[in-house]
Amino acid sequence: MKPILNKIKNTSVVWFDFAHQSRFYTYICMLFALSFCNEIKRPPVESLFLNSLLVVPTAGLERVGVVTSDFGTSGKFAVINPDAQLAVPTVANIHSDAVARFIDGKVFIINRLNRDSILILNPTTGFLPESEYSVGKGNNPQDIAKVSDNKAYITLYNSRNLLVVNPYSGAVIRNIDLGSYAETTSLGIAGPDGIPEMSQMYLEGSSLYIQLQRLDRNDPSGIPTPNSDSLLLELDVNTDSIVKTFIFKSRNPTSRIQKISIGGESFLAMCAPNRLGFISKLDGGIIAFSLTTKTFRNNFLYAETDAGGDILGMQIKDENEGYASVLDSSFNKSIQQFNPTTGQRIKTVLSFPASVGNISGLLLTKSGRLYMGDGSFSQPGVVIFDTTKADKPRLTQTNIDVGLRPFDLVELQ
C-alpha cells in the first residue's frame, strides 16, 4: 500500500511498512497444522489444505479468510479456524493491495492497482488458484458483483467504465460509460478529471447500487478531495441502464455496503467519512439508504462528531448494536461500539496509539464473533471478540498470526 498521499490507489487510510515476514514462518505453520492431522502422513502441500478440517469451510463450522500483505510487493491468503485459534496460509500468491469477496462458495481476490486482476480461489481444492484474468492495466478494480454464472460487474477506480464480464473467465461483455457522472468542477487548474471514482456495490434484486465518490484528483493539495457531492447509482442489471442517481448525505463513501434492518425497514449502510487522513474533519459518519423509500436517512447511524474521528469501517449486528473502526486527527485508532438507532456511542472495545500500527479489517460473523485485523508493528495478527456476551470479551489472548500483516477479512460462508 502506498501512503495516504497516493490515495487514488485506495481510499482507506493505511500506514506504509517495509518489513517483510520471514518465509520460515510459513514452513513452521504448515508443520504445526500437520500436528492436527495425524492421520495424514507426509502429504504434499496441496493435500494439507485439501484435507485439513482446520481450514476447509464446512457446514456449521466458522472459517474466516484473511488477505495479508507486506505492504510492498506481495500478499498471501490465510484461513482462520477460530476454535483452534490457528491460521493456516494457502499457496496462493496475491497482490500486496488486494481485498476478498466470498461468492457462491469461492473466494474472489480483487487484486487492485498494479496487478489489476480478479483471482479465483477454490476452497474444495485447498484454495488453489482456479483462474485469474486481467481487468486492464492501471484500471484499479475495487469490487465485483456477480449476477449469474455468465455475468458480473466490476468497478474500476481509475476508469470511467463499469466493466461487465463473465465472472469466471473474465470475457468482456461490455463497458458501461459512467464518465458523465464524474464531478463537473475542480479547484485545480487542470479542471475536472472525468473519472467518477466508482467503489463498492450491492446487488438487491435486479438493482445494482454503485458508490461514486467523485473526488477531485486535481485539487491543489495534491490529495484527491471530495469537493463535489458523492452519488449512489441504481443500475438495472436486466437492461444495464441507470435507473436513478441519489446524492449522499455525506461525501466520499469508502466502506463495503451492508444491508441492515431498523424498525422493520431495510437499509443499505456504509461509511462516508468525507474529508479524512491528512485533511481530516469531523464531517462524516455512517449513513443509511432506505430500500423502501429510495432516500437517505437524514441522521447518521453514527456520526464522526460522536466517534471523535474518521469512521473508516463498520459492522452492524442489529438495530441496537454496531461496531466502527475510527481514526482520530492524531492518527490514534479504536474500535467503538455504538447504537445505530440512536447514534449513541456505547464504549470503546479496543484502542491503539498512533505509534503502534493500524486497524486493518473488521468483520462480524453470523455467530456473533467480531474479528479485527491488528496491523501493529510488533505483533500483527487477528483479534477475536465475542459480541454475544454483555462485556464483549476478547477470545484471543494473543493475536492470531496470519503470516504477514492482515488487511481484509471475509467470512467463508
FENFENSUL-V410649 format. One record per pair of residues at least 24 apart in sequence whose C-alpha atoms are under 10 Angstrom apart, sorted by sequence separation. I is the first residue (numbers start at 1). GAP is how many residues later the second one is. If there is no record, write none. Layout:
BEGIN
i=I gap=GAP
i=I gap=GAP
END
This chain:
BEGIN
i=55 gap=24
i=56 gap=24
i=57 gap=24
i=63 gap=24
i=65 gap=24
i=71 gap=24
i=72 gap=24
i=73 gap=24
i=74 gap=24
i=94 gap=24
i=95 gap=24
i=106 gap=24
i=108 gap=24
i=111 gap=24
i=113 gap=24
i=114 gap=24
i=115 gap=24
i=116 gap=24
i=117 gap=24
i=192 gap=24
i=193 gap=24
i=208 gap=24
i=209 gap=24
i=210 gap=24
i=226 gap=24
i=227 gap=24
i=228 gap=24
i=248 gap=24
i=250 gap=24
i=251 gap=24
i=252 gap=24
i=266 gap=24
i=267 gap=24
i=281 gap=24
i=282 gap=24
i=285 gap=24
i=304 gap=24
i=309 gap=24
i=311 gap=24
i=316 gap=24
i=320 gap=24
i=322 gap=24
i=323 gap=24
i=324 gap=24
i=327 gap=24
i=330 gap=24
i=331 gap=24
i=332 gap=24
i=333 gap=24
i=334 gap=24
i=335 gap=24
i=352 gap=24
i=370 gap=24
i=371 gap=24
i=380 gap=24
i=381 gap=24
i=382 gap=24
i=54 gap=25
i=55 gap=25
i=56 gap=25
i=69 gap=25
i=70 gap=25
i=71 gap=25
i=72 gap=25
i=94 gap=25
i=113 gap=25
i=114 gap=25
i=115 gap=25
i=116 gap=25
i=118 gap=25
i=191 gap=25
i=192 gap=25
i=193 gap=25
i=208 gap=25
i=209 gap=25
i=210 gap=25
i=226 gap=25
i=227 gap=25
i=249 gap=25
i=250 gap=25
i=265 gap=25
i=266 gap=25
i=267 gap=25
i=282 gap=25
i=284 gap=25
i=285 gap=25
i=286 gap=25
i=309 gap=25
i=311 gap=25
i=321 gap=25
i=323 gap=25
i=324 gap=25
i=325 gap=25
i=326 gap=25
i=327 gap=25
i=329 gap=25
i=332 gap=25
i=333 gap=25
i=334 gap=25
i=369 gap=25
i=370 gap=25
i=374 gap=25
i=380 gap=25
i=381 gap=25
i=382 gap=25
i=54 gap=26
i=55 gap=26
i=68 gap=26
i=69 gap=26
i=70 gap=26
i=71 gap=26
i=93 gap=26
i=112 gap=26
i=113 gap=26
i=114 gap=26
i=115 gap=26
i=116 gap=26
i=118 gap=26
i=191 gap=26
i=192 gap=26
i=207 gap=26
i=208 gap=26
i=209 gap=26
i=225 gap=26
i=226 gap=26
i=262 gap=26
i=265 gap=26
i=266 gap=26
i=267 gap=26
i=282 gap=26
i=283 gap=26
i=284 gap=26
i=285 gap=26
i=286 gap=26
i=323 gap=26
i=325 gap=26
i=328 gap=26
i=331 gap=26
i=332 gap=26
i=333 gap=26
i=369 gap=26
i=373 gap=26
i=374 gap=26
i=379 gap=26
i=380 gap=26
i=381 gap=26
i=54 gap=27
i=55 gap=27
i=67 gap=27
i=68 gap=27
i=69 gap=27
i=70 gap=27
i=92 gap=27
i=112 gap=27
i=113 gap=27
i=190 gap=27
i=191 gap=27
i=192 gap=27
i=207 gap=27
i=208 gap=27
i=209 gap=27
i=225 gap=27
i=226 gap=27
i=265 gap=27
i=266 gap=27
i=267 gap=27
i=269 gap=27
i=281 gap=27
i=282 gap=27
i=283 gap=27
i=284 gap=27
i=285 gap=27
i=286 gap=27
i=307 gap=27
i=327 gap=27
i=331 gap=27
i=332 gap=27
i=335 gap=27
i=372 gap=27
i=373 gap=27
i=374 gap=27
i=382 gap=27
i=53 gap=28
i=54 gap=28
i=67 gap=28
i=68 gap=28
i=69 gap=28
i=92 gap=28
i=112 gap=28
i=113 gap=28
i=135 gap=28
i=188 gap=28
i=190 gap=28
i=191 gap=28
i=206 gap=28
i=207 gap=28
i=208 gap=28
i=260 gap=28
i=262 gap=28
i=265 gap=28
i=267 gap=28
i=268 gap=28
i=269 gap=28
i=272 gap=28
i=281 gap=28
i=282 gap=28
i=285 gap=28
i=286 gap=28
i=307 gap=28
i=377 gap=28
i=54 gap=29
i=67 gap=29
i=68 gap=29
i=69 gap=29
i=92 gap=29
i=111 gap=29
i=112 gap=29
i=113 gap=29
i=183 gap=29
i=186 gap=29
i=187 gap=29
i=188 gap=29
i=189 gap=29
i=190 gap=29
i=206 gap=29
i=207 gap=29
i=208 gap=29
i=259 gap=29
i=260 gap=29
i=261 gap=29
i=267 gap=29
i=271 gap=29
i=280 gap=29
i=281 gap=29
i=282 gap=29
i=307 gap=29
i=373 gap=29
i=375 gap=29
i=376 gap=29
i=49 gap=30
i=54 gap=30
i=67 gap=30
i=68 gap=30
i=77 gap=30
i=110 gap=30
i=111 gap=30
i=112 gap=30
i=135 gap=30
i=182 gap=30
i=183 gap=30
i=184 gap=30
i=186 gap=30
i=187 gap=30
i=188 gap=30
i=189 gap=30
i=190 gap=30
i=204 gap=30
i=206 gap=30
i=207 gap=30
i=258 gap=30
i=259 gap=30
i=260 gap=30
i=267 gap=30
i=271 gap=30
i=273 gap=30
i=280 gap=30
i=307 gap=30
i=375 gap=30
i=376 gap=30
i=54 gap=31
i=55 gap=31
i=67 gap=31
i=68 gap=31
i=90 gap=31
i=110 gap=31
i=111 gap=31
i=112 gap=31
i=181 gap=31
i=182 gap=31
i=183 gap=31
i=185 gap=31
i=186 gap=31
i=187 gap=31
i=188 gap=31
i=189 gap=31
i=201 gap=31
i=203 gap=31
i=205 gap=31
i=206 gap=31
i=207 gap=31
i=253 gap=31
i=255 gap=31
i=257 gap=31
i=259 gap=31
i=269 gap=31
i=270 gap=31
i=271 gap=31
i=272 gap=31
i=273 gap=31
i=307 gap=31
i=327 gap=31
i=374 gap=31
i=375 gap=31
i=54 gap=32
i=55 gap=32
i=67 gap=32
i=77 gap=32
i=110 gap=32
i=111 gap=32
i=182 gap=32
i=183 gap=32
i=184 gap=32
i=186 gap=32
i=187 gap=32
i=188 gap=32
i=198 gap=32
i=200 gap=32
i=201 gap=32
i=202 gap=32
i=203 gap=32
i=205 gap=32
i=206 gap=32
i=208 gap=32
i=251 gap=32
i=252 gap=32
i=253 gap=32
i=259 gap=32
i=269 gap=32
i=271 gap=32
i=272 gap=32
i=277 gap=32
i=306 gap=32
i=327 gap=32
i=373 gap=32
i=374 gap=32
i=375 gap=32
i=54 gap=33
i=55 gap=33
i=66 gap=33
i=67 gap=33
i=110 gap=33
i=181 gap=33
i=182 gap=33
i=183 gap=33
i=186 gap=33
i=187 gap=33
i=188 gap=33
i=197 gap=33
i=198 gap=33
i=201 gap=33
i=203 gap=33
i=206 gap=33
i=207 gap=33
i=209 gap=33
i=212 gap=33
i=250 gap=33
i=251 gap=33
i=253 gap=33
i=276 gap=33
i=277 gap=33
i=326 gap=33
i=373 gap=33
i=374 gap=33
i=54 gap=34
i=55 gap=34
i=66 gap=34
i=92 gap=34
i=109 gap=34
i=110 gap=34
i=133 gap=34
i=160 gap=34
i=161 gap=34
i=178 gap=34
i=182 gap=34
i=186 gap=34
i=187 gap=34
i=188 gap=34
i=196 gap=34
i=198 gap=34
i=203 gap=34
i=208 gap=34
i=250 gap=34
i=251 gap=34
i=253 gap=34
i=276 gap=34
i=325 gap=34
i=372 gap=34
i=373 gap=34
i=55 gap=35
i=65 gap=35
i=91 gap=35
i=92 gap=35
i=93 gap=35
i=94 gap=35
i=108 gap=35
i=109 gap=35
i=133 gap=35
i=134 gap=35
i=135 gap=35
i=159 gap=35
i=160 gap=35
i=161 gap=35
i=196 gap=35
i=198 gap=35
i=207 gap=35
i=208 gap=35
i=209 gap=35
i=210 gap=35
i=211 gap=35
i=212 gap=35
i=213 gap=35
i=249 gap=35
i=250 gap=35
i=275 gap=35
i=276 gap=35
i=302 gap=35
i=325 gap=35
i=372 gap=35
i=373 gap=35
i=52 gap=36
i=65 gap=36
i=75 gap=36
i=90 gap=36
i=91 gap=36
i=92 gap=36
i=93 gap=36
i=108 gap=36
i=118 gap=36
i=132 gap=36
i=133 gap=36
i=134 gap=36
i=135 gap=36
i=159 gap=36
i=160 gap=36
i=162 gap=36
i=207 gap=36
i=209 gap=36
i=212 gap=36
i=215 gap=36
i=249 gap=36
i=250 gap=36
i=273 gap=36
i=274 gap=36
i=276 gap=36
i=302 gap=36
i=307 gap=36
i=325 gap=36
i=349 gap=36
i=372 gap=36
i=373 gap=36
i=65 gap=37
i=90 gap=37
i=91 gap=37
i=92 gap=37
i=131 gap=37
i=132 gap=37
i=133 gap=37
i=134 gap=37
i=135 gap=37
i=158 gap=37
i=159 gap=37
i=160 gap=37
i=161 gap=37
i=211 gap=37
i=214 gap=37
i=215 gap=37
i=249 gap=37
i=250 gap=37
i=273 gap=37
i=274 gap=37
i=301 gap=37
i=302 gap=37
i=303 gap=37
i=306 gap=37
i=307 gap=37
i=325 gap=37
i=335 gap=37
i=372 gap=37
i=89 gap=38
i=90 gap=38
i=91 gap=38
i=130 gap=38
i=131 gap=38
i=132 gap=38
i=133 gap=38
i=157 gap=38
i=158 gap=38
i=159 gap=38
i=160 gap=38
i=187 gap=38
i=213 gap=38
i=214 gap=38
i=249 gap=38
i=272 gap=38
i=273 gap=38
i=286 gap=38
i=301 gap=38
i=302 gap=38
i=306 gap=38
i=307 gap=38
i=324 gap=38
i=371 gap=38
i=49 gap=39
i=90 gap=39
i=131 gap=39
i=156 gap=39
i=157 gap=39
i=158 gap=39
i=159 gap=39
i=186 gap=39
i=212 gap=39
i=213 gap=39
i=214 gap=39
i=248 gap=39
i=249 gap=39
i=271 gap=39
i=272 gap=39
i=273 gap=39
i=285 gap=39
i=301 gap=39
i=302 gap=39
i=306 gap=39
i=323 gap=39
i=371 gap=39
i=48 gap=40
i=49 gap=40
i=116 gap=40
i=156 gap=40
i=157 gap=40
i=158 gap=40
i=187 gap=40
i=212 gap=40
i=213 gap=40
i=248 gap=40
i=249 gap=40
i=271 gap=40
i=272 gap=40
i=273 gap=40
i=300 gap=40
i=301 gap=40
i=302 gap=40
i=303 gap=40
i=323 gap=40
i=371 gap=40
i=49 gap=41
i=73 gap=41
i=103 gap=41
i=156 gap=41
i=157 gap=41
i=186 gap=41
i=211 gap=41
i=212 gap=41
i=213 gap=41
i=248 gap=41
i=270 gap=41
i=271 gap=41
i=272 gap=41
i=300 gap=41
i=301 gap=41
i=302 gap=41
i=303 gap=41
i=307 gap=41
i=323 gap=41
i=48 gap=42
i=49 gap=42
i=65 gap=42
i=67 gap=42
i=99 gap=42
i=100 gap=42
i=101 gap=42
i=103 gap=42
i=104 gap=42
i=155 gap=42
i=156 gap=42
i=157 gap=42
i=185 gap=42
i=186 gap=42
i=211 gap=42
i=212 gap=42
i=230 gap=42
i=270 gap=42
i=271 gap=42
i=299 gap=42
i=300 gap=42
i=301 gap=42
i=302 gap=42
i=303 gap=42
i=322 gap=42
i=349 gap=42
i=97 gap=43
i=98 gap=43
i=99 gap=43
i=100 gap=43
i=101 gap=43
i=103 gap=43
i=113 gap=43
i=155 gap=43
i=156 gap=43
i=157 gap=43
i=183 gap=43
i=185 gap=43
i=211 gap=43
i=246 gap=43
i=270 gap=43
i=271 gap=43
i=299 gap=43
i=300 gap=43
i=301 gap=43
i=302 gap=43
i=349 gap=43
i=46 gap=44
i=77 gap=44
i=98 gap=44
i=99 gap=44
i=100 gap=44
i=101 gap=44
i=110 gap=44
i=112 gap=44
i=113 gap=44
i=154 gap=44
i=155 gap=44
i=156 gap=44
i=183 gap=44
i=184 gap=44
i=211 gap=44
i=230 gap=44
i=270 gap=44
i=299 gap=44
i=349 gap=44
i=350 gap=44
i=45 gap=45
i=46 gap=45
i=104 gap=45
i=112 gap=45
i=113 gap=45
i=154 gap=45
i=155 gap=45
i=183 gap=45
i=211 gap=45
i=229 gap=45
i=269 gap=45
i=270 gap=45
i=349 gap=45
i=360 gap=45
i=361 gap=45
i=362 gap=45
i=363 gap=45
i=364 gap=45
i=365 gap=45
i=366 gap=45
i=45 gap=46
i=154 gap=46
i=155 gap=46
i=182 gap=46
i=183 gap=46
i=211 gap=46
i=249 gap=46
i=250 gap=46
i=269 gap=46
i=270 gap=46
i=282 gap=46
i=313 gap=46
i=360 gap=46
i=361 gap=46
i=362 gap=46
i=363 gap=46
i=364 gap=46
i=365 gap=46
i=120 gap=47
i=154 gap=47
i=183 gap=47
i=210 gap=47
i=226 gap=47
i=227 gap=47
i=248 gap=47
i=249 gap=47
i=269 gap=47
i=280 gap=47
i=281 gap=47
i=282 gap=47
i=312 gap=47
i=313 gap=47
i=314 gap=47
i=315 gap=47
i=316 gap=47
i=317 gap=47
i=323 gap=47
i=325 gap=47
i=358 gap=47
i=359 gap=47
i=360 gap=47
i=361 gap=47
i=362 gap=47
i=363 gap=47
i=364 gap=47
i=365 gap=47
i=366 gap=47
i=21 gap=48
i=36 gap=48
i=57 gap=48
i=79 gap=48
i=120 gap=48
i=153 gap=48
i=162 gap=48
i=182 gap=48
i=183 gap=48
i=209 gap=48
i=226 gap=48
i=227 gap=48
i=246 gap=48
i=247 gap=48
i=248 gap=48
i=249 gap=48
i=280 gap=48
i=281 gap=48
i=312 gap=48
i=313 gap=48
i=314 gap=48
i=315 gap=48
i=316 gap=48
i=317 gap=48
i=358 gap=48
i=359 gap=48
i=360 gap=48
i=361 gap=48
i=362 gap=48
i=363 gap=48
i=365 gap=48
i=20 gap=49
i=21 gap=49
i=78 gap=49
i=118 gap=49
i=119 gap=49
i=120 gap=49
i=181 gap=49
i=182 gap=49
i=225 gap=49
i=226 gap=49
i=246 gap=49
i=247 gap=49
i=248 gap=49
i=249 gap=49
i=280 gap=49
i=312 gap=49
i=313 gap=49
i=314 gap=49
i=315 gap=49
i=317 gap=49
i=358 gap=49
i=360 gap=49
i=361 gap=49
i=20 gap=50
i=77 gap=50
i=118 gap=50
i=181 gap=50
i=225 gap=50
i=226 gap=50
i=244 gap=50
i=246 gap=50
i=249 gap=50
i=250 gap=50
i=277 gap=50
i=279 gap=50
i=280 gap=50
i=312 gap=50
i=313 gap=50
i=314 gap=50
i=315 gap=50
i=19 gap=51
i=20 gap=51
i=118 gap=51
i=224 gap=51
i=225 gap=51
i=249 gap=51
i=276 gap=51
i=277 gap=51
i=278 gap=51
i=317 gap=51
i=17 gap=52
i=18 gap=52
i=19 gap=52
i=20 gap=52
i=118 gap=52
i=181 gap=52
i=276 gap=52
i=277 gap=52
i=278 gap=52
i=288 gap=52
i=17 gap=53
i=18 gap=53
i=19 gap=53
i=20 gap=53
i=33 gap=53
i=117 gap=53
i=199 gap=53
i=200 gap=53
i=271 gap=53
i=276 gap=53
i=277 gap=53
i=278 gap=53
i=287 gap=53
i=317 gap=53
i=16 gap=54
i=17 gap=54
i=18 gap=54
i=20 gap=54
i=32 gap=54
i=33 gap=54
i=199 gap=54
i=200 gap=54
i=201 gap=54
i=202 gap=54
i=203 gap=54
i=223 gap=54
i=225 gap=54
i=277 gap=54
i=286 gap=54
i=16 gap=55
i=17 gap=55
i=18 gap=55
i=33 gap=55
i=142 gap=55
i=143 gap=55
i=144 gap=55
i=145 gap=55
i=153 gap=55
i=155 gap=55
i=157 gap=55
i=178 gap=55
i=197 gap=55
i=198 gap=55
i=199 gap=55
i=200 gap=55
i=201 gap=55
i=202 gap=55
i=204 gap=55
i=223 gap=55
i=260 gap=55
i=261 gap=55
i=264 gap=55
i=315 gap=55
i=337 gap=55
i=15 gap=56
i=16 gap=56
i=32 gap=56
i=33 gap=56
i=142 gap=56
i=143 gap=56
i=144 gap=56
i=145 gap=56
i=146 gap=56
i=147 gap=56
i=155 gap=56
i=157 gap=56
i=199 gap=56
i=200 gap=56
i=201 gap=56
i=202 gap=56
i=223 gap=56
i=255 gap=56
i=258 gap=56
i=260 gap=56
i=261 gap=56
i=262 gap=56
i=263 gap=56
i=14 gap=57
i=29 gap=57
i=30 gap=57
i=141 gap=57
i=142 gap=57
i=143 gap=57
i=144 gap=57
i=145 gap=57
i=146 gap=57
i=155 gap=57
i=199 gap=57
i=200 gap=57
i=201 gap=57
i=202 gap=57
i=232 gap=57
i=254 gap=57
i=255 gap=57
i=256 gap=57
i=257 gap=57
i=258 gap=57
i=259 gap=57
i=260 gap=57
i=261 gap=57
i=262 gap=57
i=286 gap=57
i=29 gap=58
i=30 gap=58
i=141 gap=58
i=142 gap=58
i=143 gap=58
i=144 gap=58
i=145 gap=58
i=147 gap=58
i=221 gap=58
i=254 gap=58
i=255 gap=58
i=256 gap=58
i=257 gap=58
i=258 gap=58
i=260 gap=58
i=261 gap=58
i=262 gap=58
i=29 gap=59
i=30 gap=59
i=108 gap=59
i=141 gap=59
i=142 gap=59
i=143 gap=59
i=147 gap=59
i=209 gap=59
i=211 gap=59
i=213 gap=59
i=253 gap=59
i=254 gap=59
i=255 gap=59
i=256 gap=59
i=260 gap=59
i=29 gap=60
i=30 gap=60
i=108 gap=60
i=234 gap=60
i=255 gap=60
i=147 gap=61
i=213 gap=61
i=26 gap=62
i=27 gap=62
i=26 gap=63
i=145 gap=63
i=25 gap=64
i=26 gap=64
i=145 gap=64
i=176 gap=64
i=178 gap=64
i=181 gap=64
i=204 gap=64
i=26 gap=65
i=58 gap=65
i=175 gap=65
i=176 gap=65
i=322 gap=65
i=56 gap=66
i=57 gap=66
i=174 gap=66
i=176 gap=66
i=202 gap=66
i=321 gap=66
i=56 gap=67
i=57 gap=67
i=143 gap=67
i=1 gap=68
i=3 gap=68
i=55 gap=68
i=56 gap=68
i=1 gap=69
i=2 gap=69
i=56 gap=69
i=57 gap=69
i=1 gap=70
i=2 gap=70
i=56 gap=70
i=200 gap=70
i=317 gap=70
i=1 gap=71
i=55 gap=71
i=56 gap=71
i=269 gap=71
i=1 gap=72
i=55 gap=72
i=50 gap=73
i=51 gap=73
i=49 gap=74
i=50 gap=74
i=51 gap=74
i=52 gap=74
i=49 gap=75
i=50 gap=75
i=51 gap=75
i=49 gap=76
i=50 gap=76
i=164 gap=76
i=49 gap=77
i=50 gap=77
i=47 gap=78
i=48 gap=78
i=49 gap=78
i=50 gap=78
i=262 gap=78
i=263 gap=78
i=46 gap=79
i=47 gap=79
i=49 gap=79
i=262 gap=79
i=46 gap=80
i=45 gap=81
i=46 gap=81
i=46 gap=82
i=153 gap=84
i=152 gap=85
i=151 gap=86
i=10 gap=87
i=204 gap=87
i=9 gap=88
i=10 gap=88
i=147 gap=90
i=147 gap=91
i=1 gap=94
i=1 gap=95
i=2 gap=95
i=1 gap=96
i=1 gap=97
i=10 gap=102
i=9 gap=103
i=10 gap=103
i=9 gap=104
i=8 gap=105
i=9 gap=105
i=1 gap=112
i=143 gap=113
i=9 gap=129
i=9 gap=130
i=10 gap=130
i=9 gap=131
i=8 gap=132
i=9 gap=132
i=10 gap=132
i=9 gap=133
i=10 gap=147
i=9 gap=148
i=8 gap=149
i=9 gap=149
i=8 gap=150
i=11 gap=186
i=11 gap=188
i=8 gap=189
i=10 gap=189
i=11 gap=202
i=8 gap=207
i=8 gap=209
i=7 gap=210
i=11 gap=213
i=7 gap=215
i=8 gap=215
i=5 gap=216
i=6 gap=216
i=7 gap=216
i=8 gap=216
i=5 gap=217
i=6 gap=217
i=7 gap=217
i=8 gap=217
i=5 gap=218
i=6 gap=218
i=7 gap=218
i=4 gap=219
i=5 gap=219
i=4 gap=220
i=11 gap=241
i=11 gap=242
i=12 gap=242
i=11 gap=243
i=12 gap=243
i=10 gap=244
i=11 gap=244
i=99 gap=262
i=13 gap=263
i=14 gap=263
i=12 gap=264
i=13 gap=264
i=11 gap=265
i=12 gap=265
i=13 gap=265
i=11 gap=266
i=7 gap=270
i=4 gap=272
i=5 gap=272
i=4 gap=273
i=5 gap=273
i=4 gap=274
i=82 gap=287
i=82 gap=289
i=123 gap=289
i=68 gap=292
i=67 gap=293
i=67 gap=294
i=87 gap=294
i=66 gap=295
i=87 gap=295
i=13 gap=297
i=85 gap=297
i=85 gap=298
i=13 gap=299
i=64 gap=299
i=85 gap=299
i=12 gap=300
i=11 gap=301
i=12 gap=301
i=64 gap=301
i=82 gap=301
i=63 gap=302
i=80 gap=302
i=82 gap=302
i=62 gap=303
i=107 gap=303
i=62 gap=304
i=107 gap=304
i=62 gap=305
i=68 gap=305
i=107 gap=305
i=61 gap=306
i=67 gap=306
i=69 gap=306
i=106 gap=306
i=60 gap=307
i=62 gap=307
i=64 gap=307
i=66 gap=307
i=68 gap=307
i=100 gap=307
i=101 gap=307
i=105 gap=307
i=106 gap=307
i=99 gap=308
i=100 gap=308
i=101 gap=308
i=102 gap=308
i=104 gap=308
i=105 gap=308
i=98 gap=309
i=99 gap=309
i=100 gap=309
i=101 gap=309
i=102 gap=309
i=103 gap=309
i=104 gap=309
i=85 gap=310
i=97 gap=310
i=98 gap=310
i=99 gap=310
i=100 gap=310
i=101 gap=310
i=102 gap=310
i=103 gap=310
i=85 gap=311
i=96 gap=311
i=97 gap=311
i=99 gap=311
i=100 gap=311
i=101 gap=311
i=102 gap=311
i=83 gap=312
i=85 gap=312
i=68 gap=313
i=82 gap=313
i=85 gap=313
i=86 gap=313
i=87 gap=313
i=88 gap=313
i=89 gap=313
i=13 gap=314
i=82 gap=314
i=85 gap=314
i=86 gap=314
i=87 gap=314
i=88 gap=314
i=89 gap=314
i=66 gap=315
i=85 gap=315
i=86 gap=315
i=87 gap=315
i=88 gap=315
i=89 gap=315
i=66 gap=316
i=85 gap=316
i=86 gap=316
i=87 gap=316
i=13 gap=318
i=82 gap=318
i=81 gap=319
i=80 gap=320
i=80 gap=321
i=80 gap=322
i=78 gap=323
i=79 gap=323
i=78 gap=324
i=77 gap=325
i=78 gap=325
i=76 gap=326
i=77 gap=326
i=78 gap=326
i=76 gap=327
i=77 gap=327
i=75 gap=328
i=76 gap=328
i=78 gap=328
i=75 gap=329
i=76 gap=329
i=77 gap=329
i=80 gap=329
i=74 gap=330
i=75 gap=330
i=76 gap=330
i=79 gap=330
i=75 gap=331
i=77 gap=331
i=78 gap=331
i=79 gap=331
i=80 gap=331
i=75 gap=332
i=77 gap=332
i=79 gap=332
i=80 gap=332
i=69 gap=333
i=70 gap=333
i=71 gap=333
i=79 gap=333
i=68 gap=334
i=69 gap=334
i=70 gap=334
i=71 gap=334
i=67 gap=335
i=68 gap=335
i=69 gap=335
i=70 gap=335
i=71 gap=335
i=66 gap=336
i=68 gap=336
i=69 gap=336
i=70 gap=336
i=71 gap=336
i=65 gap=337
i=67 gap=337
i=68 gap=337
i=69 gap=337
i=70 gap=337
i=66 gap=338
i=67 gap=338
i=68 gap=338
i=69 gap=338
i=66 gap=339
i=67 gap=339
i=68 gap=339
i=69 gap=339
i=17 gap=340
i=66 gap=340
i=67 gap=340
i=68 gap=340
i=16 gap=341
i=66 gap=341
i=67 gap=341
i=68 gap=341
i=15 gap=342
i=66 gap=342
i=67 gap=342
i=14 gap=343
i=15 gap=343
i=65 gap=343
i=66 gap=343
i=67 gap=343
i=14 gap=344
i=15 gap=344
i=65 gap=344
i=66 gap=344
i=13 gap=345
i=14 gap=345
i=15 gap=345
i=64 gap=345
i=65 gap=345
i=66 gap=345
i=13 gap=346
i=14 gap=346
i=64 gap=346
i=65 gap=346
i=13 gap=347
i=63 gap=347
i=64 gap=347
i=65 gap=347
i=12 gap=348
i=63 gap=348
i=64 gap=348
i=62 gap=349
i=63 gap=349
i=64 gap=349
i=62 gap=350
i=63 gap=350
i=61 gap=351
i=62 gap=351
i=61 gap=352
i=60 gap=353
i=57 gap=354
i=58 gap=354
i=59 gap=354
i=57 gap=355
i=58 gap=355
i=56 gap=356
i=57 gap=356
i=55 gap=357
i=17 gap=358
i=19 gap=358
i=15 gap=360
i=17 gap=360
i=14 gap=361
i=29 gap=372
i=29 gap=373
i=29 gap=374
i=25 gap=376
i=26 gap=376
i=25 gap=377
i=26 gap=377
i=25 gap=378
i=26 gap=378
i=24 gap=379
i=25 gap=379
i=23 gap=380
i=22 gap=381
i=23 gap=381
i=21 gap=382
i=22 gap=382
i=20 gap=383
i=21 gap=383
i=20 gap=384
i=21 gap=384
i=19 gap=385
i=20 gap=385
i=19 gap=386
i=17 gap=388
i=14 gap=393
END
